[in-house]
Amino acid sequence: MDFALDAVHRYAFRFSQADVIDFARVTGDNNPLHLDAEYAATTPFKRPIIHGMLGASVFTKVLGTEFPGYGSVYLGQTLEFLRPMFVDTDYEATFTVKSVNPDKHTADILGEIRDVQTNKITTRGMATLMHREKI
């Protein structure tokens, strides 16, 4: 795998309502905005939204297992939640290497999640990773 400056990796995904329920159970975040359609209908979103951190969990999944992959050590992560995410919706995460420090084996990687249908960015963040073999 080429993990040089400006290298790009894409990952397609979607979450189900069962995923949202599991995330709420594991984290204890049982906000009705995520779990109760009747309550969510009274909000500006009009339907339940996915927990922002559930959507952002794709960052650690991809960076830890695919790009650069096993052996990655997370050093930092910023996040912006720009738009709501919904269950049973197709998303694509794009990861772009923005800087590399080979002396420290670290890289800054921009992650962006887009709604495939609207092409709008829902979540954006910069990760800092260390990987002794690939960076």
C-alpha positions in Angstrom: 0.0 0.0 0.0 1.3 3.4 -0.9 0.9 5.6 2.1 2.6 8.8 0.8 1.5 12.4 0.9 -1.9 12.9 -0.9 -2.6 9.1 -0.9 -6.4 8.5 -0.8 -8.4 5.6 0.6 -12.2 5.3 0.3 -14.6 3.2 2.4 -18.3 2.7 1.7 -20.7 1.9 4.6 -24.1 2.3 6.1 -25.6 1.8 9.6 -28.8 0.1 10.6 -31.2 0.9 13.4 -29.9 -2.2 15.2 -26.4 -0.6 15.0 -27.7 2.5 16.6 -29.4 0.5 19.4 -26.2 -1.4 20.0 -24.2 1.8 20.2 -26.7 3.3 22.7 -26.4 0.1 24.8 -22.6 0.1 24.8 -22.2 3.9 25.4 -25.2 4.5 27.6 -26.2 7.4 25.3 -30.0 6.7 25.0 -30.9 10.2 23.9 -34.4 9.8 22.3 -33.1 11.8 19.3 -31.4 8.5 18.2 -33.9 5.9 19.4 -37.5 7.3 19.4 -39.1 8.1 16.1 -42.0 9.9 17.7 -39.7 12.2 19.7 -37.4 12.8 16.8 -40.3 13.9 14.7 -40.6 16.9 16.9 -37.0 18.0 16.2 -35.6 19.9 13.2 -34.4 16.5 11.8 -37.9 15.0 11.7 -36.6 11.5 12.2 -34.0 9.7 14.4 -30.4 10.5 13.6 -27.3 8.4 14.2 -25.1 9.3 17.1 -22.3 11.5 15.7 -19.7 9.3 17.4 -21.1 6.2 15.8 -20.7 7.8 12.4 -17.2 8.9 13.4 -16.3 5.4 14.5 -15.7 4.6 10.9 -12.5 6.7 11.2 -10.9 4.3 13.8 -12.2 1.3 11.9 -10.6 2.3 8.6 -7.4 3.8 10.0 -6.8 0.9 12.4 -7.6 -1.9 10.0 -7.1 -0.7 6.4 -5.3 2.6 5.9 -2.5 2.4 7.0 -4.0 -0.6 8.9 -3.0 -3.0 11.7 -0.3 -1.5 13.9 -1.7 2.1 13.7 -1.6 4.0 17.0 -4.1 6.9 17.3 -2.4 10.1 18.6 -5.2 12.5 18.1 -8.5 13.2 16.3 -10.5 16.4 15.6 -14.1 16.1 14.5 -16.8 18.4 13.0 -20.3 17.2 12.8 -21.7 19.2 9.8 -24.9 17.4 9.0 -27.0 14.6 10.5 -26.6 11.0 9.5 -29.5 8.6 9.2 -29.9 4.8 9.3 -30.1 2.8 6.1 -28.3 5.5 4.1 -25.2 5.0 2.0 -22.1 6.9 3.0 -18.6 7.0 1.8 -15.6 8.0 3.9 -12.6 9.4 2.2 -9.2 9.5 3.9 -6.4 11.7 2.5 -2.8 11.8 3.8 -2.1 15.5 4.4 1.3 15.4 6.0 3.9 12.7 6.8 6.8 12.8 9.3 8.9 9.8 8.6 11.3 10.5 11.4 8.5 10.1 14.0 6.5 7.6 11.9 3.5 9.9 12.1 1.0 11.2 9.6 -2.0 13.6 9.6 -5.0 12.2 7.7 -8.1 14.1 6.7 -11.2 12.0 7.0 -14.5 13.1 5.4 -17.8 11.3 5.4 -20.2 12.0 2.5 -23.8 11.1 2.0 -23.6 9.2 -1.3 -27.0 10.5 -2.5 -26.5 14.2 -1.8 -22.7 14.2 -2.0 -22.7 16.5 1.1 -20.1 16.1 3.8 -21.7 15.0 7.2 -18.5 14.6 9.3 -15.0 15.9 8.9 -11.9 15.4 11.0 -8.1 15.3 11.1 -6.4 12.2 12.6 -2.8 12.0 13.7 -1.4 8.5 13.6 1.8 6.7 14.2 2.7 3.5 12.4 6.3 2.3 12.7 6.3 0.1 9.5 4.2 2.0 7.1 4.9 5.7 7.9 
